């Protein structure tokens, strides 16, 4: 086994809930985390191939790469969730063997996943100090525990969190704060964050950044795994890029542009991000007239043509998702009409919409788009008009394998087998599986709600290619997206929503970021 180093120099120790601020001037010169020649295989497929990574105490270090590049695997090895096949780990110059999460925790390494590891029925104090429960021969020193938890929370500015409150009653942002405090109660000197802002509001993101900045000042080494470029350039000091399980390089973010970093991740020019499409726009396929639903859909009217990619953008709460759910029959409409090929249709349920040739890729793929505990094969077979299911909904076991494998190749889902559980795939590959259901389902209109959210730039290009292929086949595409570069690069026309209604339409050369922002905010725009 080759020698690998993970060096933690300096750090932040919690003593009775307060921190010791370390002098990071020297620590910043030496690696606080260093991993060399780390390799890992799953079922004969290489996830990491001699990967290298190093970070320093007192810095926030971004770990970047496409989905499937090996980021999660590398961090799970560092945190003890996976055991490496090759390489080694050294702390403070001493070689150590991390084979389980408990080993990492004892060494001061903690990871905070998107799905928090909290006991919802226990109090804030019990979660933060969970390692202290039962230490005193079965007795719990409640006063000491609450005092310790209170001190850690106060140190990070969470004065309004009640340590007696059940964690399950807290907001997502406050639950994340409890996770951070729990790690600090364990004297964490290396904190790994996996997509920490994925479920936070903009205000909550700002508060998280203030916490990270404070922890950096105190000498904690922070590893920040994210796809969000604006966050990376705002909060991180350096970045390491992985591709296909190998380390591409490490660089100071002050010395690189966003374009350069993306090209480093995808291994090609950014101009290749949006594949070319031969637009053959036909007649009006779907017409929506005066649609109203709930509080957020107010008199929405538009039409989309065969072979067209129609974009929907707007601020959070503008009613984009609600409009799409109403069209699909997932939410009840209060008024309005839908026409397909000039014939009025009634989508009272999603079943009606599917029967009418309308599909929806939902915004929340994990809750509504895929079955995480089922295989790729099962997820692909459970689709509208599936030839692999009988009248009672049973999957004809074995019959579907060839067809699902063909779909997997078409969408470039990276896996060693279609029997792999979807929950074990990267975010980008999960999204491809969610899209797989609709690719050959015979949809005439396909609604895509945030189709590339949480997806790396490489997987985005592959999804864009599938969208273009469907449009070239005459499918009318409605794409809801919060990424303006995506709207500009993919759409023939754009409708901007504000306060539940269509605020304006842009087409061709008029599809520009400033124009979309002005329409979304209701301010005048001069071209």
C-alpha positions in Angstrom: 0.0 0.0 0.0 1.4 3.3 -1.0 2.0 6.1 1.5 -0.7 8.8 1.6 -0.7 11.8 3.9 -3.6 13.5 5.6 -2.0 16.2 7.8 -4.0 18.3 10.2 -2.0 21.2 11.5 -3.6 23.6 13.9 -7.3 23.5 14.2 -10.1 24.5 16.5 -10.6 22.7 19.8 -13.8 23.0 21.8 -13.3 23.2 25.6 -16.5 23.5 27.5 -18.1 24.9 24.4 -15.6 27.7 23.6 -12.9 27.8 21.0 -9.2 28.4 21.1 -8.2 30.6 18.2 -5.0 29.2 16.7 -2.2 31.1 14.9 -2.7 29.9 11.3 0.2 31.9 9.8 2.5 28.8 9.8 -0.4 26.3 9.4 -1.4 28.0 6.2 2.0 27.0 4.7 1.6 23.3 5.4 -1.2 21.0 4.4 -3.9 20.4 7.0 -5.3 17.6 4.9 -3.3 15.6 2.4 -4.3 12.5 0.6 -1.9 10.9 -1.9 -2.5 8.1 -4.4 -6.0 7.1 -3.1 -7.6 4.4 -5.2 -11.0 2.7 -4.8 -13.0 0.3 -6.9 -16.7 -0.8 -6.8 -17.6 -4.0 -8.5 -14.5 -3.7 -10.8 -15.3 -0.1 -11.7 -12.7 2.4 -10.7 -14.1 5.3 -8.7 -10.7 6.7 -7.7 -7.4 6.2 -9.4 -4.4 7.5 -7.5 -6.3 10.6 -6.5 -4.5 13.4 -4.6 -6.0 16.1 -2.4 -4.6 18.5 0.2 -6.0 21.4 2.1 -4.7 23.7 4.9 -5.8 24.7 8.3 -7.6 28.1 8.2 -8.8 27.8 4.7 -12.0 26.8 2.9 -11.0 24.4 0.1 -13.5 23.6 -2.7 -13.6 20.0 -4.0 -15.0 20.1 -7.5 -15.7 17.9 -10.5 -18.5 16.4 -12.6 -20.9 14.0 -11.0 -19.1 10.7 -10.8 -15.7 12.3 -10.7 -15.0 10.8 -7.3 -15.6 13.7 -4.9 -18.0 11.9 -2.6 -15.9 8.7 -2.7 -12.8 10.6 -1.7 -14.5 12.4 1.2 -16.2 9.2 2.4 -12.7 7.6 2.6 -11.4 10.5 4.6 -14.4 10.4 6.9 -14.3 6.6 7.3 -17.5 5.7 5.5 -15.4 3.8 2.8 -12.1 1.9 3.2 -9.6 2.8 0.5 -8.1 0.1 -1.7 -4.7 1.9 -2.0 -3.1 4.9 -0.4 -2.8 5.9 3.2 -3.7 8.7 5.7 -1.3 10.6 7.9 -2.3 13.1 10.6 0.3 15.6 11.9 3.0 13.5 10.2 1.8 10.3 11.8 0.3 7.5 9.6 -3.1 6.5 10.7 -5.6 3.9 9.5 -9.2 5.2 9.0 -11.5 2.2 8.5 -14.8 3.4 10.0 -16.5 6.7 10.9 -15.5 6.4 14.5 -11.8 6.4 13.6 -12.2 9.7 11.7 -14.2 11.3 14.5 -11.5 10.5 17.1 -9.0 12.1 14.8 -11.1 15.3 14.5 -12.6 14.7 11.0 -16.3 15.2 10.6 -18.5 15.3 7.5 -21.9 17.0 7.2 -24.0 15.5 4.5 -27.1 17.0 2.8 -29.2 14.4 4.8 -28.3 15.3 8.4 -27.4 12.6 10.9 -29.6 13.9 13.7 -32.1 12.3 16.1 -35.3 14.3 15.5 -36.9 13.3 18.8 -33.9 14.3 20.9 -33.3 17.9 22.1 -30.7 20.2 20.5 -28.4 19.7 23.5 -28.7 15.9 23.3 -27.8 16.0 19.6 -24.9 18.3 20.0 -23.5 16.4 23.0 -24.7 13.0 22.0 -21.2 11.4 22.6 -21.5 12.5 26.3 -24.8 10.6 26.9 -24.2 7.7 29.3 -20.6 8.5 30.1 -21.2 8.9 33.8 -22.2 5.3 34.6 -25.6 5.7 33.0 -26.4 9.1 34.5 -26.7 12.2 32.4 -25.5 15.6 33.7 -28.2 17.6 32.0 -27.1 21.0 33.3 -23.5 20.5 32.1 -24.7 19.2 28.8 -27.1 22.1 28.2 -24.4 24.6 29.3 -21.9 23.1 26.9 -24.4 23.1 24.0 -25.4 26.7 24.8 -21.8 27.8 24.7 -21.1 26.3 21.3 -24.3 27.7 19.8 -23.6 31.2 21.2 -20.0 31.0 19.9 -21.5 30.7 16.4 -24.1 33.3 16.9 -27.2 31.0 17.3 -28.5 32.7 20.4 -32.1 32.1 19.4 -31.9 28.3 19.3 -33.4 26.7 22.5 -31.2 23.8 23.6 -34.2 22.0 25.1 -36.2 22.1 21.8 -36.5 18.9 19.8 -34.3 19.0 16.7 -37.2 17.7 14.6 -39.1 21.0 15.2 -36.2 23.2 13.8 -35.9 24.6 10.3 -33.5 23.0 7.9 -31.0 25.8 8.4 -31.0 25.4 12.2 -30.7 21.6 11.9 -27.6 22.3 9.8 -26.3 24.6 12.6 -26.8 21.8 15.1 -24.8 19.4 12.9 -22.0 21.9 12.8 -22.1 22.4 16.6 -22.1 18.6 17.1 -19.0 18.3 15.0 -17.3 21.1 17.0 -18.3 19.4 20.3 -16.2 16.5 19.1 -13.2 18.8 18.6 -13.4 18.7 14.9 -10.4 20.2 13.1 -11.5 19.1 9.6 -15.0 19.8 8.5 -16.3 18.4 5.2 -19.5 20.0 3.8 -21.4 18.2 1.0 -23.5 20.6 -1.0 -24.3 22.6 2.2 -26.6 25.2 0.6 -28.8 22.8 -1.5 -31.8 23.3 0.8 -31.2 26.7 2.2 -32.8 30.1 1.4 -30.6 33.0 0.3 -30.8 34.5 3.8 -29.8 31.1 5.4 -26.9 30.8 2.9 -25.6 34.2 4.0 -25.7 33.1 7.7 -23.9 29.8 6.8 -21.2 31.8 5.0 -20.6 33.9 8.1 -20.2 30.8 10.2 -17.7 29.3 7.7 -15.8 32.5 7.7 -15.6 32.5 11.5 -14.5 28.8 11.6 -11.8 29.6 9.0 -10.6 32.5 11.1 -10.3 30.1 14.1 -8.1 27.7 12.1 -10.6 25.0 11.1 -9.8 23.2 7.8 -13.0 23.3 5.7 -13.6 21.1 2.7 -16.5 22.5 0.6 -18.1 20.2 -2.0 -20.4 22.1 -4.3 -21.4 22.7 -8.0 -22.4 26.3 -7.4 -19.7 28.5 -9.0 -20.9 31.7 -7.4 -20.5 30.2 -3.9 -17.1 28.7 -4.7 -15.6 32.0 -5.9 -17.2 33.9 -3.0 -16.3 31.8 0.0 -13.4 29.4 -1.0 -9.7 30.1 -1.1 -8.5 27.3 -3.3 -10.1 24.5 -5.4 -9.1 20.9 -6.3 -10.7 19.5 -9.4 -11.3 15.7 -10.0 -12.2 14.1 -13.2 -12.8 10.4 -13.8 -11.4 9.5 -10.4 -8.1 11.4 -11.0 -6.9 14.7 -9.7 -6.7 17.3 -12.5 -5.1 19.9 -10.3 -5.3 22.4 -7.4 -5.3 26.1 -7.8 -5.8 29.4 -6.1 -9.3 30.8 -7.0 -7.8 34.3 -7.2 -5.8 33.1 -10.2 -8.6 31.5 -12.3 -11.8 32.6 -13.9 -15.1 30.8 -13.7 -14.8 29.9 -17.3 -11.3 28.4 -16.8 -12.5 26.4 -13.8 -15.4 24.9 -15.7 -13.2 24.0 -18.7 -10.8 22.3 -16.2 -13.7 20.3 -14.9 -15.2 19.2 -18.2 -11.9 18.9 -20.1 -13.1 20.9 -23.1 -14.1 24.4 -24.2 -17.1 26.0 -22.5 -18.6 26.8 -25.9 -19.3 23.1 -26.2 -21.6 23.2 -23.1 -24.7 23.8 -25.2 -24.9 21.4 -28.1 -26.2 22.6 -31.4 -29.8 21.9 -32.4 -31.5 22.0 -35.8 -34.6 23.9 -34.8 -37.6 22.8 -36.8 -40.5 24.5 -35.0 -43.9 23.4 -36.1 -47.5 24.3 -35.3 -48.9 25.1 -31.9 -49.1 21.9 -29.9 -50.2 23.0 -26.4 -52.2 26.2 -25.7 -52.9 27.4 -22.1 -55.7 29.9 -21.6 -56.3 32.0 -18.4 -55.1 29.2 -16.1 -55.6 29.8 -12.4 -54.6 27.5 -9.5 -54.1 28.2 -5.8 -52.4 31.4 -4.8 -49.5 31.4 -7.2 -51.0 30.9 -10.6 -53.1 33.8 -11.8 -54.5 34.0 -15.3 -51.5 32.3 -17.1 -51.8 32.1 -20.9 -49.2 30.9 -23.4 -48.6 28.4 -26.2 -45.8 26.1 -27.2 -45.1 24.6 -30.6 -43.8 21.3 -31.8 -40.0 21.2 -31.8 -39.7 24.3 -29.7 -37.9 24.7 -26.4 -39.8 27.3 -24.4 -38.1 28.6 -21.3 -39.8 29.7 -18.1 -37.9 31.9 -15.6 -38.7 34.2 -12.7 -37.9 34.8 -9.1 -38.6 32.3 -6.3 -42.3 32.3 -5.6 -43.2 33.6 -9.1 -45.4 30.5 -9.7 -43.4 28.6 -12.3 -43.5 25.2 -10.7 -47.1 25.7 -9.6 -48.1 26.5 -13.2 -46.4 23.3 -14.5 -48.0 21.1 -11.8 -51.4 22.6 -12.7 -50.9 21.8 -16.4 -49.9 18.2 -15.5 -52.9 17.7 -13.2 -50.8 17.4 -10.0 -52.5 20.4 -8.5 -56.2 21.4 -8.9 -57.0 24.3 -11.2 -59.7 26.8 -10.4 -60.2 28.1 -13.9 -58.7 28.1 -17.4 -58.5 25.8 -20.3 -55.9 23.5 -22.0 -55.8 22.7 -25.7 -53.8 20.1 -27.4 -53.7 20.3 -31.3 -56.7 22.6 -31.0 -58.7 20.1 -29.0 -59.6 20.9 -25.4 -58.3 18.5 -22.8 -58.9 18.1 -19.1 -56.0 17.1 -16.9 -57.7 16.4 -13.6 -54.9 14.0 -12.6 -51.4 13.2 -13.8 -52.8 10.0 -15.3 -55.0 12.2 -17.5 -52.0 14.3 -18.5 -49.9 11.3 -19.4 -52.8 9.8 -21.4 -52.9 13.2 -23.3 -49.2 12.9 -24.1 -47.9 15.4 -21.5 -45.0 14.5 -19.2 -43.4 16.2 -16.3 -39.9 15.9 -14.9 -40.4 17.3 -11.4 -38.3 19.8 -9.5 -37.6 17.4 -6.6 -36.1 14.3 -8.2 -35.4 12.5 -4.9 -39.0 12.8 -3.6 -40.9 12.7 -6.9 -38.6 11.8 -9.7 -37.0 8.4 -8.8 -37.3 5.5 -6.4 -34.0 5.7 -4.6 -34.2 2.2 -3.1 -35.0 0.6 -6.4 -32.6 -0.3 -9.3 -32.1 1.6 -12.5 -33.9 -1.3 -14.3 -37.0 -0.9 -12.1 -37.0 2.9 -12.3 -36.8 2.7 -16.1 -39.6 0.2 -16.4 -41.9 2.2 -14.2 -42.8 4.7 -16.8 -45.9 5.8 -18.7 -47.0 3.4 -21.5 -44.2 1.1 -20.5 -44.0 -2.1 -22.6 -42.5 -3.8 -19.6 -45.4 -3.7 -17.3 -48.6 -5.7 -17.4 -52.2 -4.7 -16.8 -51.8 -5.0 -13.1 -48.6 -3.0 -13.0 -46.3 -5.9 -12.6 -42.9 -5.7 -14.2 -42.2 -8.5 -16.6 -38.9 -9.5 -15.0 -36.1 -9.9 -17.6 -38.0 -8.6 -20.6 -37.1 -5.0 -19.8 -33.3 -5.5 -19.4 -32.4 -4.9 -23.0 -34.6 -1.9 -23.4 -33.5 -0.3 -20.2 -29.8 -0.9 -21.0 -30.4 0.8 -24.4 -31.9 3.8 -22.6 -29.0 3.8 -20.1 -26.5 4.1 -22.9 -28.6 6.7 -24.7 -28.6 9.0 -21.6 -25.0 8.0 -20.7 -25.9 6.9 -17.2 -22.6 6.0 -15.5 -23.0 2.7 -13.7 -21.6 -0.8 -13.7 -25.0 -2.4 -14.0 -28.7 -1.5 -14.4 -29.3 -3.4 -11.2 -27.5 -0.7 -9.2 -29.7 1.1 -6.8 -30.5 4.7 -7.9 -29.8 6.0 -4.4 -26.1 4.9 -4.9 -25.7 7.1 -8.1 -24.4 10.6 -8.3 -26.9 13.5 -8.6 -26.4 13.8 -12.3 -27.0 10.2 -13.0 -30.1 10.1 -10.8 -31.5 12.9 -12.9 -30.8 11.0 -16.0 -32.7 8.0 -14.6 -35.6 10.3 -13.8 -35.5 11.6 -17.4 -35.2 8.1 -18.7 -38.9 7.5 -18.0 -40.0 10.1 -20.5 -37.5 9.7 -23.3 -39.4 7.1 -25.3 -42.8 7.4 -23.5 -44.4 9.0 -26.5 -44.8 12.4 -24.9 -45.9 15.2 -27.3 -45.2 17.9 -24.6 -42.5 17.4 -22.0 -42.2 19.8 -19.0 -38.8 19.9 -17.4 -38.7 21.6 -14.0 -35.1 22.5 -13.1 -33.7 19.6 -15.2 -30.1 20.3 -14.3 -30.3 21.4 -10.6 -27.5 19.9 -8.6 -26.0 18.4 -11.7 -22.3 19.0 -12.7 -21.4 20.7 -16.0 -20.5 17.5 -17.8 -23.8 15.8 -17.0 -25.6 19.1 -18.0 -24.3 18.8 -21.5 -25.5 15.3 -21.8 -29.0 16.3 -20.5 -29.0 19.2 -23.0 -28.3 16.8 -25.8 -31.2 14.6 -24.8 -33.5 17.7 -24.7 -32.3 18.7 -28.2 -32.9 15.2 -29.5 -36.5 15.2 -28.3 -37.1 18.7 -29.7 -35.7 17.6 -33.1 -38.2 14.7 -33.0 -41.1 17.2 -32.7 -41.6 17.1 -28.9 -42.6 20.5 -27.4 -40.3 21.2 -24.5 -41.2 23.5 -21.6 -38.1 24.1 -19.5 -38.3 25.8 -16.1 -34.9 27.0 -14.9 -33.3 29.3 -12.4 -30.0 29.3 -14.3 -30.1 32.2 -16.8 -27.2 30.9 -18.8 -29.1 27.7 -19.3 -32.2 29.6 -20.5 -30.1 31.7 -22.9 -28.2 28.7 -24.2 -31.1 26.4 -24.8 -34.4 28.2 -25.4 -36.1 29.5 -28.5 -38.4 31.7 -26.5 -38.6 32.7 -22.9 -41.6 33.6 -20.7 -40.8 35.5 -17.5 -43.2 35.1 -14.6 -43.9 37.5 -11.8 -46.4 37.1 -9.0 -48.2 34.2 -10.6 -48.6 35.8 -14.1 -46.6 36.1 -17.3 -44.7 39.4 -17.1 -43.3 39.3 -20.6 -41.9 37.3 -23.5 -38.4 37.3 -25.0 -37.2 35.6 -28.2 -34.1 35.4 -30.3 -31.5 38.1 -29.7 -33.8 39.7 -27.0 -33.1 36.7 -24.7 -30.6 38.4 -22.4 -29.9 38.2 -18.7 -30.7 41.9 -17.9 -34.0 41.8 -19.8 -35.1 38.7 -17.8 -34.1 40.2 -14.5 -36.0 43.4 -15.2 -39.1 41.6 -16.2 -38.9 39.3 -13.2 -38.5 42.3 -10.9 -41.1 44.5 -12.6 -38.7 47.3 -13.5 -38.3 49.1 -16.8 -35.7 47.8 -19.2 -34.2 49.8 -22.1 -32.4 47.8 -24.8 
